[in-house]
Amino acid sequence: MTVAEMARMGGLARAKAYSKAQLRAWGKQGGRPAVLDQAAITRLQRLLANGKSQAECAKIFGLSVRTIGRAVARMKASYESGASAVSN
């Protein structure tokens, strides 16, 4: 489906004509882009394992301590969810 075709169809008509999966496939990924990519997260993990504080890591990356804290919380949550799946 071209952009012109999508523009001609109203949102409601398009929603009725196509499945949610098709509409999602045509849509773009929403939300704010991530500040830390996978390479940066790996580097952050190494820095923390070597004894750097979150504040020191924030200075190294040029980010706020809060941003680093959220990244650390996501890392812990993904580790805990993976660990619980392995132990069950």
Buried (B, 14 or more C-beta within 10 A) or exposed (E): EEEEEBEEBEEEEBEEEBEEEEBEEEEEEEEEEEBBEEEBBEBBBEBBEEEBEBEBBBEEBEBEBEBBBBBBEEBEEEEEEEEEEEEE
